[in-house]
Amino acid sequence: MLTLDEARAAFDRYAAREPLLVEGTLYVKEWYEDDSDFLPVWGAREFYVDNDHSYARWDQRVVFIDKRTGEVRVELMPDHLAKTGAMTRVSAEA
């Protein structure tokens, strides 16, 4: 099973390879998990830290990191509302 640090590294590798089209500086605000996946809450540092709402994301994408395989997958949030709503917060970056 992947640790949170391994999930962070997998997310960083993915974001370097497949840029996550975010205006501003990529920032992970916090992490959530369930039995099968980790979920980083990500967006622009300018939004989360500087409170500049012009950097808000509207794409409705979520990134899941599979705890067993380390696979990173990008999905649409509306398709996973029950899953994301049931996840537990495990870490805050800020």
Order of alpha helices (4+ residues) and beta strands (2+ residues): alpha-beta-beta-alpha-beta-beta-alpha-beta
